[in-house]
Amino acid sequence: MVMQSSGQIKLSEIATEWGGSAPHTLSEYYGSDTVPASGEITMSDFYGTDSTTYTTATGGTITTSGDYKIHTFTSSGTFTVTSLGTDAVADILVAGGGGGRGYNTQTYYGGGGGAGGYRKKTGYTIAAQGYTITIGGGGATDTNGTTSSYDTSGTPLAGSGGGEGGSPNEDGGSGGSGGGAGGDDTSSVGGAGNAGGYSPVEGYAGGDAPGGSGNGAGGGGGAGGAGQDQQSSYNGGNGGAGIADTITGSSITRCAGGGGCLGYYGSTYGNAGTGWANTANRGHGGHYTTQTAGSSGVVIIKYQYQ
């Protein structure tokens, strides 16, 4: 603040320091509702200049929630930070593509597909640059899903594709979450989820199928829990639960495993895991009764914009 030698401050000097629009009045800069009619006014009574800046960026489908902007990618693209704010961090969620259910020409024995791997990081440091976003596709029947990732040029935050469900008498595939074991005669096991050195893990294992003529299949693993083993010998196991998250401003459960198929003598398909109904771009494993292929993945980025 520029001071007169006498200690007095001119209104023009206040305007030079804090800006404002002409014609200037003292109330423009005073911190309370009313400027006192008399008495001493100290510098602490005035509004300070807020030097906070906010991040701006482009890419994906953009929505807002409160003071935060959310970029949702359901197909591959680029997240471009055009201006970096004072608080140069973001929350990032990545879900891989879900695995497809186990193959069979009939309606029996196929294991549930494993959910795509789920990864989330808060307070992720960002820079004013472009970040490559890759969205993993869901696996077709008897096929693993593929990996989704944020920032492929640096150290990516990645969600592995879900494991395929086992075909009759075959083990489930490993992946972000493991596929369920195939049913029928031979004992088979669910695929492993990918710990990947992460905490928590990306996802959990698929359910087993202990074997026996006409037996059902195991459920696919989810990001929130393991797939269930075949039920009551002939019935399919339930898929593992997904994980609920509020990064978009509302609670959505993603990355659930698909239910296993029933056996020849069974009457019940396994239920898909909790949250599996959010089928669009959520990394869920394939499930015979409504969706044999896995869902594609998603990348979501959230940062403060005001």
C-alpha beads as a LAMMPS data file, in Angstrom:
LAMMPS data file: protein, C-alpha beads

306 atoms
305 bonds

1 atom types
1 bond types

-500.0 500.0 xlo xhi
-500.0 500.0 ylo yhi
-500.0 500.0 zlo zhi

Masses

1 110.0

Atoms # bond

1 1 1 0.000 0.000 0.000
2 1 1 1.366 3.435 -0.992
3 1 1 1.264 5.849 1.966
4 1 1 1.328 9.653 2.045
5 1 1 4.135 11.122 4.144
6 1 1 1.514 12.547 6.486
7 1 1 0.091 9.066 7.112
8 1 1 -3.149 9.763 5.247
9 1 1 -4.378 7.415 2.527
10 1 1 -6.130 8.688 -0.559
11 1 1 -9.138 6.837 -1.998
12 1 1 -7.315 6.791 -5.341
13 1 1 -4.450 4.926 -3.672
14 1 1 -6.881 2.339 -2.285
15 1 1 -8.276 1.911 -5.801
16 1 1 -4.756 1.453 -7.170
17 1 1 -4.090 -1.261 -4.582
18 1 1 -7.389 -3.172 -4.776
19 1 1 -8.915 -2.188 -8.094
20 1 1 -12.620 -1.504 -8.363
21 1 1 -14.696 0.584 -10.733
22 1 1 -15.114 4.343 -10.916
23 1 1 -16.626 6.331 -9.385
24 1 1 -14.995 4.857 -6.298
25 1 1 -16.615 4.879 -2.872
26 1 1 -15.213 3.696 0.429
27 1 1 -17.980 1.116 0.818
28 1 1 -16.517 -0.698 -2.212
29 1 1 -13.544 -1.755 -0.127
30 1 1 -14.869 -1.825 3.419
31 1 1 -15.213 -5.247 5.039
32 1 1 -18.441 -4.593 6.980
33 1 1 -21.933 -3.793 5.776
34 1 1 -21.740 -0.104 6.736
35 1 1 -18.837 2.345 6.698
36 1 1 -18.747 4.132 10.080
37 1 1 -19.707 7.804 9.982
38 1 1 -16.882 8.794 12.293
39 1 1 -13.954 7.399 14.168
40 1 1 -10.811 5.608 13.112
41 1 1 -10.847 3.110 10.246
42 1 1 -7.966 0.614 10.257
43 1 1 -6.551 -1.391 7.351
44 1 1 -7.905 -4.617 8.857
45 1 1 -11.416 -3.278 8.236
46 1 1 -10.935 -3.523 4.475
47 1 1 -11.445 -6.444 2.144
48 1 1 -8.257 -8.226 1.197
49 1 1 -7.393 -9.272 -2.326
50 1 1 -8.068 -12.987 -2.879
51 1 1 -5.169 -14.419 -4.877
52 1 1 -6.731 -17.889 -5.264
53 1 1 -6.953 -19.159 -8.842
54 1 1 -8.781 -22.223 -10.141
55 1 1 -8.021 -24.952 -12.630
56 1 1 -9.665 -25.018 -16.044
57 1 1 -9.646 -28.048 -18.337
58 1 1 -11.312 -29.705 -21.329
59 1 1 -12.167 -33.246 -22.352
60 1 1 -14.855 -35.870 -21.787
61 1 1 -18.387 -35.078 -20.646
62 1 1 -18.267 -32.179 -18.176
63 1 1 -20.656 -31.749 -15.244
64 1 1 -20.512 -29.834 -11.963
65 1 1 -21.265 -30.617 -8.341
66 1 1 -20.995 -27.721 -5.923
67 1 1 -17.592 -26.079 -6.371
68 1 1 -16.228 -29.048 -8.337
69 1 1 -16.099 -29.878 -12.020
70 1 1 -16.248 -33.515 -13.149
71 1 1 -14.906 -34.840 -16.470
72 1 1 -16.286 -38.290 -17.347
73 1 1 -14.635 -40.298 -20.123
74 1 1 -16.573 -43.247 -21.553
75 1 1 -14.384 -43.388 -24.652
76 1 1 -10.678 -42.739 -25.082
77 1 1 -9.591 -39.115 -25.389
78 1 1 -7.456 -36.374 -23.840
79 1 1 -7.896 -34.521 -20.564
80 1 1 -6.248 -31.138 -21.192
81 1 1 -5.475 -28.791 -18.306
82 1 1 -5.526 -25.356 -19.945
83 1 1 -4.926 -23.310 -16.790
84 1 1 -3.573 -24.547 -13.481
85 1 1 -5.145 -23.315 -10.271
86 1 1 -3.593 -22.610 -6.894
87 1 1 -4.666 -26.036 -5.659
88 1 1 -3.216 -28.120 -8.509
89 1 1 -4.748 -31.480 -7.573
90 1 1 -7.585 -33.712 -8.739
91 1 1 -9.424 -36.852 -7.654
92 1 1 -9.308 -39.579 -10.303
93 1 1 -11.317 -42.795 -10.611
94 1 1 -10.425 -45.490 -13.153
95 1 1 -12.425 -48.652 -13.912
96 1 1 -11.284 -51.295 -16.389
97 1 1 -13.551 -53.129 -18.817
98 1 1 -15.402 -56.128 -17.361
99 1 1 -14.753 -59.693 -18.458
100 1 1 -17.271 -61.694 -20.502
101 1 1 -19.040 -64.767 -19.147
102 1 1 -17.815 -68.261 -19.922
103 1 1 -18.717 -69.666 -23.306
104 1 1 -21.215 -72.425 -23.923
105 1 1 -23.557 -73.060 -26.824
106 1 1 -26.253 -73.870 -24.281
107 1 1 -27.485 -71.848 -21.326
108 1 1 -25.461 -73.820 -18.775
109 1 1 -22.121 -73.913 -16.992
110 1 1 -20.509 -70.569 -17.966
111 1 1 -18.799 -68.727 -15.113
112 1 1 -19.681 -65.088 -14.424
113 1 1 -17.314 -62.470 -15.808
114 1 1 -15.041 -60.628 -13.391
115 1 1 -15.455 -56.882 -12.933
116 1 1 -12.908 -54.466 -14.315
117 1 1 -10.272 -53.311 -11.855
118 1 1 -11.226 -50.322 -9.701
119 1 1 -8.655 -47.662 -8.811
120 1 1 -9.114 -44.265 -7.190
121 1 1 -6.611 -41.645 -6.097
122 1 1 -7.373 -38.404 -4.273
123 1 1 -5.116 -35.365 -4.270
124 1 1 -3.422 -36.440 -7.532
125 1 1 -0.989 -33.706 -8.663
126 1 1 -1.767 -32.347 -12.129
127 1 1 0.061 -29.983 -14.481
128 1 1 -0.952 -27.657 -17.312
129 1 1 -0.722 -30.245 -20.096
130 1 1 -2.687 -32.922 -21.912
131 1 1 -3.227 -36.375 -20.343
132 1 1 -4.060 -39.389 -22.483
133 1 1 -7.171 -41.247 -21.334
134 1 1 -7.665 -44.859 -22.426
135 1 1 -11.000 -46.605 -21.879
136 1 1 -10.910 -50.386 -21.713
137 1 1 -13.559 -52.324 -23.595
138 1 1 -15.706 -55.011 -22.041
139 1 1 -14.786 -58.560 -22.971
140 1 1 -16.986 -60.601 -25.284
141 1 1 -18.106 -64.056 -24.174
142 1 1 -15.083 -66.069 -22.995
143 1 1 -12.796 -63.007 -23.244
144 1 1 -11.091 -60.764 -20.708
145 1 1 -11.892 -57.063 -20.525
146 1 1 -9.147 -54.569 -21.308
147 1 1 -7.354 -51.976 -19.190
148 1 1 -8.452 -48.373 -18.663
149 1 1 -5.827 -45.785 -17.739
150 1 1 -5.165 -42.143 -16.965
151 1 1 -1.869 -40.569 -18.121
152 1 1 -0.219 -43.262 -20.249
153 1 1 2.922 -41.147 -20.774
154 1 1 3.834 -40.891 -17.095
155 1 1 3.036 -43.176 -14.202
156 1 1 -0.481 -44.276 -15.142
157 1 1 -3.367 -44.828 -12.808
158 1 1 -4.789 -47.995 -14.365
159 1 1 -7.694 -50.369 -13.844
160 1 1 -7.036 -53.813 -15.327
161 1 1 -9.604 -55.602 -17.444
162 1 1 -11.787 -58.154 -15.671
163 1 1 -11.148 -61.872 -16.032
164 1 1 -13.280 -64.003 -18.320
165 1 1 -15.724 -66.458 -16.847
166 1 1 -14.663 -70.081 -17.207
167 1 1 -16.231 -72.239 -19.920
168 1 1 -17.500 -75.687 -18.852
169 1 1 -14.868 -77.488 -16.754
170 1 1 -12.404 -74.571 -17.055
171 1 1 -10.967 -72.151 -14.527
172 1 1 -11.999 -68.500 -14.556
173 1 1 -9.570 -65.969 -15.988
174 1 1 -7.541 -63.640 -13.788
175 1 1 -7.852 -59.878 -14.126
176 1 1 -8.867 -56.739 -12.255
177 1 1 -11.410 -59.050 -10.641
178 1 1 -11.318 -62.758 -11.416
179 1 1 -13.829 -64.593 -13.563
180 1 1 -16.004 -67.326 -12.044
181 1 1 -15.129 -70.985 -12.568
182 1 1 -16.947 -72.949 -15.266
183 1 1 -19.372 -75.638 -14.117
184 1 1 -20.110 -79.269 -15.030
185 1 1 -18.059 -82.410 -14.336
186 1 1 -14.559 -81.250 -13.465
187 1 1 -13.589 -79.219 -10.416
188 1 1 -12.410 -75.733 -11.439
189 1 1 -11.451 -72.537 -9.625
190 1 1 -12.222 -68.865 -9.999
191 1 1 -9.646 -66.520 -11.443
192 1 1 -7.546 -64.302 -9.180
193 1 1 -8.188 -60.607 -8.692
194 1 1 -5.314 -58.212 -9.277
195 1 1 -3.665 -56.970 -6.121
196 1 1 -1.076 -55.212 -8.294
197 1 1 0.742 -53.741 -5.312
198 1 1 -2.245 -51.490 -4.671
199 1 1 -4.081 -50.843 -1.464
200 1 1 -6.903 -51.595 -1.619
201 1 1 -6.702 -54.246 -4.314
202 1 1 -8.240 -53.649 -7.756
203 1 1 -10.688 -56.490 -7.262
204 1 1 -11.337 -59.943 -5.858
205 1 1 -11.329 -63.542 -7.052
206 1 1 -14.125 -65.349 -8.852
207 1 1 -16.070 -68.181 -7.232
208 1 1 -15.184 -71.875 -7.581
209 1 1 -17.099 -74.814 -9.058
210 1 1 -16.214 -77.994 -7.131
211 1 1 -17.435 -80.217 -9.954
212 1 1 -19.912 -83.013 -10.500
213 1 1 -22.157 -83.902 -13.404
214 1 1 -24.471 -81.036 -14.316
215 1 1 -23.121 -78.644 -11.676
216 1 1 -23.416 -74.850 -11.838
217 1 1 -20.681 -72.220 -12.281
218 1 1 -19.022 -69.693 -9.983
219 1 1 -19.811 -65.986 -9.886
220 1 1 -17.342 -63.388 -11.108
221 1 1 -15.384 -61.340 -8.598
222 1 1 -16.138 -57.690 -7.929
223 1 1 -14.154 -54.687 -6.717
224 1 1 -15.922 -54.936 -3.354
225 1 1 -15.896 -58.697 -2.770
226 1 1 -15.238 -62.180 -4.132
227 1 1 -17.581 -64.082 -6.412
228 1 1 -19.632 -66.840 -4.789
229 1 1 -18.976 -70.526 -5.382
230 1 1 -21.682 -72.496 -7.175
231 1 1 -24.783 -72.809 -5.008
232 1 1 -26.438 -76.091 -4.026
233 1 1 -24.361 -78.016 -6.549
234 1 1 -26.485 -77.235 -9.581
235 1 1 -27.091 -73.476 -9.271
236 1 1 -24.814 -70.604 -10.254
237 1 1 -22.893 -68.511 -7.729
238 1 1 -23.588 -64.819 -7.208
239 1 1 -21.215 -62.172 -8.498
240 1 1 -19.044 -60.141 -6.138
241 1 1 -20.250 -56.703 -5.049
242 1 1 -19.014 -53.453 -6.535
243 1 1 -17.812 -50.320 -4.731
244 1 1 -19.976 -47.243 -4.052
245 1 1 -18.400 -43.868 -4.745
246 1 1 -19.565 -40.219 -4.827
247 1 1 -16.957 -38.673 -7.151
248 1 1 -19.739 -37.458 -9.483
249 1 1 -21.709 -35.889 -6.632
250 1 1 -24.100 -38.809 -6.167
251 1 1 -23.466 -42.347 -4.963
252 1 1 -22.929 -44.866 -7.772
253 1 1 -21.755 -48.447 -7.280
254 1 1 -19.369 -49.693 -9.955
255 1 1 -17.305 -52.748 -10.836
256 1 1 -19.541 -55.646 -9.786
257 1 1 -19.108 -59.264 -10.891
258 1 1 -21.482 -61.206 -13.116
259 1 1 -23.494 -64.168 -11.817
260 1 1 -22.591 -67.723 -12.779
261 1 1 -24.797 -69.892 -14.991
262 1 1 -26.819 -72.749 -13.606
263 1 1 -25.962 -76.394 -14.204
264 1 1 -27.956 -78.809 -16.301
265 1 1 -29.982 -79.918 -13.297
266 1 1 -30.179 -76.481 -11.734
267 1 1 -32.971 -73.953 -11.533
268 1 1 -31.221 -70.719 -10.570
269 1 1 -28.686 -68.453 -12.235
270 1 1 -26.377 -66.586 -9.884
271 1 1 -27.308 -62.987 -9.262
272 1 1 -24.981 -60.261 -10.448
273 1 1 -23.139 -58.400 -7.702
274 1 1 -24.545 -55.340 -5.944
275 1 1 -24.257 -52.325 -8.226
276 1 1 -24.211 -54.340 -11.436
277 1 1 -27.413 -52.643 -12.665
278 1 1 -25.334 -49.561 -13.547
279 1 1 -24.340 -51.296 -16.772
280 1 1 -23.215 -48.390 -18.943
281 1 1 -19.453 -47.931 -18.819
282 1 1 -18.994 -49.333 -15.340
283 1 1 -16.602 -52.242 -15.813
284 1 1 -19.050 -54.970 -14.774
285 1 1 -18.510 -58.642 -15.592
286 1 1 -20.744 -60.499 -18.045
287 1 1 -23.812 -62.317 -16.733
288 1 1 -25.827 -64.819 -18.737
289 1 1 -29.396 -63.712 -18.175
290 1 1 -29.097 -60.116 -19.369
291 1 1 -25.589 -59.344 -20.608
292 1 1 -23.035 -61.904 -21.694
293 1 1 -20.286 -59.369 -22.439
294 1 1 -18.595 -57.193 -19.853
295 1 1 -19.311 -53.470 -19.692
296 1 1 -16.675 -51.025 -20.853
297 1 1 -14.611 -49.016 -18.386
298 1 1 -14.674 -45.391 -17.326
299 1 1 -12.284 -42.626 -16.178
300 1 1 -13.603 -39.771 -14.015
301 1 1 -11.626 -36.672 -12.977
302 1 1 -12.795 -34.155 -10.384
303 1 1 -11.221 -30.836 -9.337
304 1 1 -12.247 -27.518 -7.774
305 1 1 -13.164 -24.890 -10.343
306 1 1 -14.627 -22.070 -8.226

Bonds

1 1 1 2
2 1 2 3
3 1 3 4
4 1 4 5
5 1 5 6
6 1 6 7
7 1 7 8
8 1 8 9
9 1 9 10
10 1 10 11
11 1 11 12
12 1 12 13
13 1 13 14
14 1 14 15
15 1 15 16
16 1 16 17
17 1 17 18
18 1 18 19
19 1 19 20
20 1 20 21
21 1 21 22
22 1 22 23
23 1 23 24
24 1 24 25
25 1 25 26
26 1 26 27
27 1 27 28
28 1 28 29
29 1 29 30
30 1 30 31
31 1 31 32
32 1 32 33
33 1 33 34
34 1 34 35
35 1 35 36
36 1 36 37
37 1 37 38
38 1 38 39
39 1 39 40
40 1 40 41
41 1 41 42
42 1 42 43
43 1 43 44
44 1 44 45
45 1 45 46
46 1 46 47
47 1 47 48
48 1 48 49
49 1 49 50
50 1 50 51
51 1 51 52
52 1 52 53
53 1 53 54
54 1 54 55
55 1 55 56
56 1 56 57
57 1 57 58
58 1 58 59
59 1 59 60
60 1 60 61
61 1 61 62
62 1 62 63
63 1 63 64
64 1 64 65
65 1 65 66
66 1 66 67
67 1 67 68
68 1 68 69
69 1 69 70
70 1 70 71
71 1 71 72
72 1 72 73
73 1 73 74
74 1 74 75
75 1 75 76
76 1 76 77
77 1 77 78
78 1 78 79
79 1 79 80
80 1 80 81
81 1 81 82
82 1 82 83
83 1 83 84
84 1 84 85
85 1 85 86
86 1 86 87
87 1 87 88
88 1 88 89
89 1 89 90
90 1 90 91
91 1 91 92
92 1 92 93
93 1 93 94
94 1 94 95
95 1 95 96
96 1 96 97
97 1 97 98
98 1 98 99
99 1 99 100
100 1 100 101
101 1 101 102
102 1 102 103
103 1 103 104
104 1 104 105
105 1 105 106
106 1 106 107
107 1 107 108
108 1 108 109
109 1 109 110
110 1 110 111
111 1 111 112
112 1 112 113
113 1 113 114
114 1 114 115
115 1 115 116
116 1 116 117
117 1 117 118
118 1 118 119
119 1 119 120
120 1 120 121
121 1 121 122
122 1 122 123
123 1 123 124
124 1 124 125
125 1 125 126
126 1 126 127
127 1 127 128
128 1 128 129
129 1 129 130
130 1 130 131
131 1 131 132
132 1 132 133
133 1 133 134
134 1 134 135
135 1 135 136
136 1 136 137
137 1 137 138
138 1 138 139
139 1 139 140
140 1 140 141
141 1 141 142
142 1 142 143
143 1 143 144
144 1 144 145
145 1 145 146
146 1 146 147
147 1 147 148
148 1 148 149
149 1 149 150
150 1 150 151
151 1 151 152
152 1 152 153
153 1 153 154
154 1 154 155
155 1 155 156
156 1 156 157
157 1 157 158
158 1 158 159
159 1 159 160
160 1 160 161
161 1 161 162
162 1 162 163
163 1 163 164
164 1 164 165
165 1 165 166
166 1 166 167
167 1 167 168
168 1 168 169
169 1 169 170
170 1 170 171
171 1 171 172
172 1 172 173
173 1 173 174
174 1 174 175
175 1 175 176
176 1 176 177
177 1 177 178
178 1 178 179
179 1 179 180
180 1 180 181
181 1 181 182
182 1 182 183
183 1 183 184
184 1 184 185
185 1 185 186
186 1 186 187
187 1 187 188
188 1 188 189
189 1 189 190
190 1 190 191
191 1 191 192
192 1 192 193
193 1 193 194
194 1 194 195
195 1 195 196
196 1 196 197
197 1 197 198
198 1 198 199
199 1 199 200
200 1 200 201
201 1 201 202
202 1 202 203
203 1 203 204
204 1 204 205
205 1 205 206
206 1 206 207
207 1 207 208
208 1 208 209
209 1 209 210
210 1 210 211
211 1 211 212
212 1 212 213
213 1 213 214
214 1 214 215
215 1 215 216
216 1 216 217
217 1 217 218
218 1 218 219
219 1 219 220
220 1 220 221
221 1 221 222
222 1 222 223
223 1 223 224
224 1 224 225
225 1 225 226
226 1 226 227
227 1 227 228
228 1 228 229
229 1 229 230
230 1 230 231
231 1 231 232
232 1 232 233
233 1 233 234
234 1 234 235
235 1 235 236
236 1 236 237
237 1 237 238
238 1 238 239
239 1 239 240
240 1 240 241
241 1 241 242
242 1 242 243
243 1 243 244
244 1 244 245
245 1 245 246
246 1 246 247
247 1 247 248
248 1 248 249
249 1 249 250
250 1 250 251
251 1 251 252
252 1 252 253
253 1 253 254
254 1 254 255
255 1 255 256
256 1 256 257
257 1 257 258
258 1 258 259
259 1 259 260
260 1 260 261
261 1 261 262
262 1 262 263
263 1 263 264
264 1 264 265
265 1 265 266
266 1 266 267
267 1 267 268
268 1 268 269
269 1 269 270
270 1 270 271
271 1 271 272
272 1 272 273
273 1 273 274
274 1 274 275
275 1 275 276
276 1 276 277
277 1 277 278
278 1 278 279
279 1 279 280
280 1 280 281
281 1 281 282
282 1 282 283
283 1 283 284
284 1 284 285
285 1 285 286
286 1 286 287
287 1 287 288
288 1 288 289
289 1 289 290
290 1 290 291
291 1 291 292
292 1 292 293
293 1 293 294
294 1 294 295
295 1 295 296
296 1 296 297
297 1 297 298
298 1 298 299
299 1 299 300
300 1 300 301
301 1 301 302
302 1 302 303
303 1 303 304
304 1 304 305
305 1 305 306
